[in-house]
Structure formats: structure tokens, C-alpha cells
Amino acid sequence: MNRRHPWRVALVVWAVLLVVAGGLTLWLQDSAEPRGPYGWERASPTPSACADATPDEEGRTLCLVRITR
């Protein structure tokens, strides 16, 4: 028996296990996805922080938000 033969067998077994584990991961992820409408589809719009800002002649609005801790 050649000295390299066990390394080749180990490499082939590792590659096959890697492919099977990747396929199993994708299959399990696909089956765990919800089948109905997603939460973001039912969400109400978030009010803008600058809702009361008046636009200029070109329709642009400047909004400055100060975040304090």
C-alpha cells in the first residue's frame, strides 16, 4: 500500500462530507422559512424625523437631527 493512499481517501471522505453538510444546511434553511407574508410587508410606515420641515424651491429638505445621550 502506498503511503499517500490514506491521505487521498481521507481527502475524498472530507470533501464528500463537506458537500453533504452544505446541502443539508441549505435544505434545512429552506424548510425553516415562513410561508406567509413577511413582517415588513405588514409594517406601518415610520414617521420621518423631519416631517415638519418645509422644502425649498427645488423640493429639497434640509433635516438636521441631533442625537444626545
C-alpha positions in Angstrom: 0.0 0.0 0.0 1.2 3.4 -0.9 1.9 6.0 1.9 -0.2 8.6 0.1 -3.2 6.4 -0.3 -4.7 7.0 3.2 -4.4 10.8 2.7 -6.3 10.6 -0.6 -9.1 8.5 1.0 -9.3 11.0 3.9 -9.4 13.9 1.5 -12.2 12.4 -0.6 -14.2 11.5 2.5 -13.7 15.0 3.9 -14.8 16.6 0.6 -17.9 14.3 0.4 -18.8 15.2 4.0 -18.4 18.9 3.2 -20.7 18.7 0.2 -23.3 16.7 2.1 -23.2 19.1 5.1 -23.6 22.1 2.8 -26.5 20.6 1.0 -28.2 19.6 4.3 -27.7 23.1 5.7 -29.3 24.7 2.6 -32.2 22.3 2.7 -32.9 22.9 6.4 -32.7 26.7 5.9 -35.1 26.5 3.1 -37.6 24.4 5.1 -37.4 26.8 8.1 -38.5 29.9 6.1 -42.0 31.2 6.9 -44.6 30.5 4.2 -46.8 33.6 4.8 -46.3 37.3 4.3 -43.2 38.7 5.9 -43.4 41.1 8.9 -42.0 44.0 7.0 -44.9 43.8 4.5 -47.4 44.4 7.2 -45.5 47.2 9.0 -46.9 50.7 9.1 -44.6 53.5 7.7 -42.2 55.0 10.2 -42.8 58.7 10.6 -39.9 60.9 9.4 -37.8 62.8 11.9 -38.2 65.9 9.6 -41.9 65.6 8.8 -42.5 69.3 9.6 -39.5 70.6 7.5 -40.5 72.8 4.6 -38.9 72.1 1.2 -37.1 74.8 -0.8 -38.0 75.9 -4.3 -36.5 72.7 -5.8 -38.3 70.4 -3.4 -35.3 69.6 -1.3 -35.5 69.5 2.5 -32.6 70.0 4.9 -33.0 68.0 8.1 -30.6 68.1 11.0 -31.0 65.6 13.7 -29.1 65.9 17.0 -28.6 62.7 19.0 -27.8 63.1 22.6 -27.0 60.5 25.2 
